[in-house]
């Protein structure tokens, strides 16, 4: 159905041209080329699903598809226009402590990250009653308990602390995956790799694909840029990894609500798979059609930024703000997922996508532009951290943020960005400590190093 719409081809052509531009800049060593991360995100969430699951679009009115791809085009144009100014503004900010961080060895950074990982891991095991195997392999998934599981609506201060610890654990695990590639001896590489590998099963069996990707994608991106294998070998390994991810996520989607015990005991796991289970979750163009219909129905109107404000203030504990708005519940109810059995009044929440979120906030025309501005600012932050990559922790911060960008395709939300926010706090605290230890260092303007090497892509 999408191939019948002119705006699909216009948006696709714009995406192709912008992607080629970013690739050329990357090959020239220009960090502006990292806008490619956003273009890949747009492609994955808005162009892939109609070809994977074409039957799901047979009932969508053609004018809705045309309108939605027109909004994708608006987003792309707005992003390309705004991002140069956003990057210049963010790079003009001054930073302290980056030089001090250069005096820390990769091993020292790993010890600091590893200490936090070990502390959180011990607390998580304690919350599981000392069940180490159950903590690492929560095979009951959402049907059971996990290290950092809690109620959907938790009004106590304990709930806030548990949620914060979960995000810190996610951030530290992602950091460990990046640090593996920069350790200078086999012992430290094996240690970093072991901590990272021990953590992965928890995020996989937990059932939240976004959490698993937040940990794994920084590792994959670091391997792509800094792996020691030839470039062709790296791409082949990544292709195999993505096929495995696709298959693994199919099982996660099918069994996370009931647990994986029966699956793990089966001689042929595929026999347990429902024939309808397929690659799902990339359907943000479909959700964009629903969002436009939601506005047209008169059941809601543009929030003029109120939804973004609710996302921004979501960090306030419900113990302090009992009436804190629930995010996205009205849309989930309108989509037909109301359920008295759910803690939130719905059986599941529905992501509107980064462009759909903009439309709900600022309408059909200004909404995609608003979303593009937010993504341009985020891209500026990523490029800033990349330019500071002589500090290993700033480089790791870039990798974690770049990995989270893909998840922003589902929603531009602090719920996605908390791991990199906590990672940033860790970096800043370490920089303060390093500055005190090695002496006060001058402020640094964030500019590209003169001896910067081209990115190996």
KABEL-V897372 format. One record per residue. SS is DSSP state (@ for helix, = for strand, . for the rest). PSI is psi in degrees with one decimal (* if undefined). OMEGA is omega in radians with two decimals (none if undefined). Layout:
# KABEL-V897372
ss:psi:omega
SS:PSI:OMEGA
SS:PSI:OMEGA
This chain:
# KABEL-V897372
ss:psi:omega
.:-38.5:-3.08
@:-27.3:-3.11
@:-4.7:3.10
@:-5.5:-3.01
.:130.5:3.13
@:-39.9:-3.10
@:-26.7:3.06
@:-45.1:-3.13
@:-36.0:3.11
@:-45.1:3.12
@:-40.3:3.11
@:-40.9:3.12
@:-42.1:3.11
@:-42.8:3.13
@:-41.4:3.13
@:-46.3:-3.12
@:-44.9:-3.12
@:-35.3:3.10
@:-43.9:3.10
@:-43.2:3.11
@:-45.0:-3.14
@:-40.9:3.12
@:-42.2:3.12
@:-42.8:3.13
@:-38.7:3.10
@:-42.9:3.13
@:-25.9:3.10
.:1.8:3.14
.:16.3:-3.14
.:118.7:-3.09
@:-16.7:3.06
@:-21.1:3.13
@:-12.7:3.12
@:-0.9:2.91
@:-16.8:3.09
@:-32.9:-3.13
@:-40.0:3.13
@:-39.8:-3.13
@:-37.7:3.07
@:-39.6:3.11
@:-45.4:3.11
@:-44.6:-3.13
@:-46.8:-3.06
@:-41.8:-3.02
@:-23.1:-3.00
@:-7.9:-3.09
.:-15.4:-3.01
.:-46.5:-2.98
@:-39.8:-3.14
@:-23.2:3.13
@:-25.2:3.07
@:-39.3:-3.06
.:64.3:-3.04
@:-29.8:-3.12
@:-26.2:-3.12
@:-12.5:-3.07
@:1.8:-3.12
.:-27.4:-3.10
.:-3.0:-3.12
.:124.6:-3.14
.:135.9:-3.11
@:-36.6:-3.10
@:-29.3:3.10
@:-41.8:3.09
@:-43.1:3.11
@:-42.7:3.12
@:-42.1:-3.09
@:-42.7:3.10
@:-26.3:3.00
@:-37.2:3.10
@:-34.1:3.02
@:-41.9:3.10
@:-43.2:3.09
@:-42.1:3.12
@:-47.8:-3.10
@:-44.5:3.13
@:-45.1:3.13
@:-41.7:3.14
@:-46.5:-3.10
@:-32.8:-3.14
@:-39.7:-3.01
@:-33.1:-2.95
@:-36.1:3.11
@:-42.5:3.13
@:-40.2:3.14
@:-41.1:-3.14
@:-45.1:3.13
@:-42.5:-3.12
@:-45.1:-3.09
@:-38.2:3.13
@:-19.9:3.13
.:-15.2:3.10
.:150.2:-3.11
=:151.8:-3.07
=:148.6:3.09
.:154.9:3.00
.:-7.7:-3.09
@:-40.8:3.12
@:-39.5:3.13
@:-36.3:-3.13
@:-24.3:-3.14
.:-17.9:-3.13
.:-9.9:3.07
.:136.8:3.13
.:157.8:3.08
@:-33.1:-3.13
@:-39.4:3.10
@:-41.4:3.12
@:-40.5:3.12
@:-39.9:3.13
@:-40.5:3.13
@:-47.4:3.12
@:-39.9:-3.13
@:-35.1:3.12
@:-42.1:3.11
@:-42.4:3.11
@:-46.2:-3.10
@:-40.5:3.13
@:-48.0:-3.13
@:-36.9:3.12
@:-41.6:3.13
@:-40.9:3.10
@:-42.1:3.12
@:-42.2:3.10
@:-38.7:3.08
@:-38.8:3.11
@:-21.1:3.09
.:10.7:3.13
.:25.8:3.13
.:6.9:-3.14
.:93.5:-3.09
@:-45.8:-3.11
@:-42.0:3.12
@:-29.8:3.11
@:-43.8:-3.11
@:-37.3:-3.10
.:77.7:3.13
.:74.0:-2.98
.:-14.6:3.06
.:-8.1:3.06
@:-129.8:-3.06
@:-13.3:3.10
@:-11.5:-3.13
.:-150.5:3.14
.:151.3:3.10
.:170.6:-3.07
.:-41.6:-3.04
.:25.1:3.10
.:148.0:3.09
.:174.9:3.12
.:151.1:-3.13
.:-36.7:3.07
.:100.2:-3.09
.:116.6:-3.04
.:-1.7:-3.12
.:160.6:3.09
@:-29.4:3.12
@:-39.5:3.12
@:-39.5:3.11
@:-42.0:-3.13
@:-38.6:3.12
@:-44.3:3.12
@:-41.6:3.13
@:-43.6:3.13
@:-36.6:3.12
@:-42.7:3.13
@:-38.5:3.10
@:-42.4:3.12
@:-40.4:3.09
@:-44.5:-3.12
@:-44.7:-3.10
@:-38.7:3.10
@:-42.0:3.09
@:-40.3:3.11
@:-44.0:-3.11
@:-39.0:3.11
@:-33.2:3.10
@:-42.6:-3.06
@:-21.9:3.12
@:-39.8:-3.00
@:-6.2:-3.04
@:3.0:3.08
.:142.8:-2.97
.:-9.0:3.11
.:160.1:-3.12
@:-40.2:-3.11
@:-48.6:-3.09
@:-34.3:3.08
@:-42.8:3.13
@:-39.8:3.14
@:-47.3:3.12
@:-43.2:3.14
@:-36.3:-3.13
@:-45.0:3.12
@:-40.8:3.13
@:-45.0:-3.10
@:-37.1:3.13
@:-32.3:-3.07
@:-32.2:-3.00
@:-44.1:-3.12
@:-35.4:3.12
@:-48.3:-3.09
@:-29.5:3.13
@:-51.8:-3.08
@:-18.4:3.09
@:-32.7:3.04
.:-7.9:3.12
.:104.5:-3.08
@:-34.3:-3.13
@:-37.4:3.12
@:-41.6:3.13
@:-42.8:3.12
@:-34.8:3.13
@:-28.6:3.09
@:-41.2:-2.98
@:-38.5:-3.05
@:-39.4:3.05
@:-38.0:3.08
@:-45.1:-3.13
@:-44.6:-3.13
@:-40.1:3.11
@:-40.4:3.09
@:-39.8:-3.13
@:-39.9:-3.07
@:-31.1:-3.00
@:3.4:3.12
.:151.8:-3.05
.:-8.7:3.13
.:158.0:3.02
.:152.7:-3.04
@:-41.0:-3.14
@:-42.0:3.13
@:-40.6:3.13
@:-42.6:-3.14
@:-37.4:3.11
@:-44.7:3.13
@:-40.4:3.12
@:-38.4:3.11
@:-43.8:3.10
@:-41.0:-3.13
@:-40.7:-3.12
@:-33.4:3.06
@:-43.3:3.12
@:-39.9:3.09
@:-43.8:-3.13
@:-46.1:-3.14
@:-41.5:3.14
@:-40.7:-3.13
@:-26.6:3.05
@:-43.1:3.11
@:-39.7:3.12
@:-46.0:-3.14
@:-37.2:-3.06
@:-32.4:-2.94
@:-2.0:-3.06
.:-24.8:-3.14
.:-25.7:-3.09
.:-14.9:-3.12
.:167.3:-2.99
.:8.5:-3.05
@:-48.4:-3.14
@:-37.5:-3.14
@:-45.3:-3.10
@:-26.0:-3.14
@:-11.5:-3.07
.:142.2:3.07
.:-36.0:3.09
.:92.2:-3.07
@:-32.0:-3.07
@:-21.1:3.11
@:-23.3:-3.14
@:-9.8:-3.09
.:135.3:3.02
.:141.6:-3.12
.:-23.7:-3.10
.:-11.8:-3.13
.:125.3:-3.10
.:-174.9:3.09
.:113.2:-3.08
.:168.2:3.04
.:-9.4:3.14
.:18.9:-2.96
.:46.1:-3.11
@:-21.4:3.05
@:-34.9:3.08
@:-43.0:3.10
@:-32.9:3.09
@:-37.3:3.05
@:-42.6:3.11
@:-40.7:3.14
@:-44.2:3.10
@:-38.8:3.10
@:-38.6:3.11
@:-43.7:3.09
@:-41.7:-3.13
@:-27.1:-3.08
.:-18.6:-3.09
.:-1.2:3.13
.:-14.0:3.07
.:171.8:3.09
.:162.9:3.12
.:135.2:-3.05
.:-6.0:3.13
.:45.3:3.05
.:-8.3:-3.09
@:-36.8:3.12
@:-41.0:3.06
@:-38.9:3.13
@:-40.7:3.08
@:-40.0:3.09
@:-41.9:-3.09
@:-36.5:-3.10
@:6.7:-3.09
@:-18.2:-3.11
@:-18.6:-3.13
.:123.4:-3.11
.:144.1:3.12
.:-19.7:3.06
.:-28.2:3.10
.:-37.5:-3.07
.:79.5:-3.07
.:-31.0:-3.09
.:20.6:-3.13
.:130.0:-3.10
.:144.0:3.04
.:134.2:-3.01
.:123.9:2.99
.:6.1:-3.08
@:-38.3:-3.13
@:-38.7:3.13
@:-40.9:3.13
@:-39.0:3.10
@:-44.0:3.12
@:-33.0:3.14
.:-4.4:3.04
.:19.9:-3.09
.:22.4:3.10
=:136.3:-3.12
.:124.5:3.11
.:-16.2:-3.11
.:-19.6:-3.12
.:148.2:3.13
.:-29.3:-3.09
.:1.4:-3.10
.:2.7:3.10
=:156.9:3.13
.:-24.0:3.10
.:155.0:3.02
.:153.9:-3.05
.:127.4:3.08
.:136.2:3.14
.:-7.6:-3.11
@:158.6:-3.07
@:-34.6:3.12
@:-40.1:3.10
@:-38.0:3.08
@:-39.9:3.08
@:-39.6:3.14
@:-42.1:3.12
@:-27.1:-3.13
@:-43.1:-2.99
@:13.4:3.04
@:179.5:-2.98
@:-25.8:-3.11
@:-54.1:-3.08
@:-19.8:-3.14
@:-52.6:3.10
@:-34.3:3.12
@:-41.2:3.10
@:-43.4:3.11
@:-38.2:3.13
@:-34.3:3.11
@:-44.3:3.12
@:-42.3:3.14
@:-30.5:3.08
@:-42.2:3.09
@:-42.4:3.12
@:-41.7:3.11
@:-38.6:3.08
@:-39.6:3.09
@:-42.5:3.13
@:-44.6:-3.12
@:-36.8:3.08
@:-47.9:-3.13
@:-34.3:3.10
@:-40.4:3.13
@:-21.5:3.11
.:21.5:-2.97
.:-7.6:3.02
.:-22.2:2.94
.:119.5:-3.08
@:-37.2:-3.13
@:-34.2:3.06
@:-36.0:3.07
@:-43.7:3.10
@:-36.6:3.10
@:-41.2:3.08
@:-45.4:-3.10
@:-42.5:3.13
@:-44.3:3.13
@:-41.5:3.13
@:-38.0:3.11
@:-34.9:3.14
@:-19.4:-3.11
@:-37.3:3.13
@:-40.9:3.13
@:-24.8:3.08
@:-18.6:3.07
.:-25.8:3.10
.:-36.0:3.14
.:133.2:3.00
.:99.7:-2.95
.:149.1:3.02
@:-24.9:3.10
@:-26.6:3.05
@:-38.4:-2.95
@:-7.4:-3.09
@:-40.9:3.12
@:-43.5:-3.13
@:-27.6:3.07
@:-45.6:3.08
@:-35.6:3.08
@:-37.9:3.11
@:-40.7:3.07
@:-42.2:3.11
@:-43.0:3.13
@:-45.9:-3.11
@:-40.6:3.10
@:-39.7:3.11
@:-37.9:3.10
@:-40.7:3.10
@:-44.1:3.12
@:-43.9:-3.12
@:-37.0:3.12
@:-41.1:3.12
@:-35.9:-3.10
@:-43.5:-3.05
@:1.2:3.12
.:156.4:3.13
.:131.0:-3.12
.:152.5:-3.11
.:157.2:3.08
.:152.2:-3.11
=:130.2:2.90
=:141.7:-3.08
.:91.3:3.11
.:159.4:-3.12
.:133.6:3.07
.:145.3:-3.11
.:-28.0:-3.09
.:22.2:-3.12
.:135.6:3.13
.:148.6:3.08
.:146.8:3.11
.:134.6:-3.11
.:87.2:3.06
.:*:none
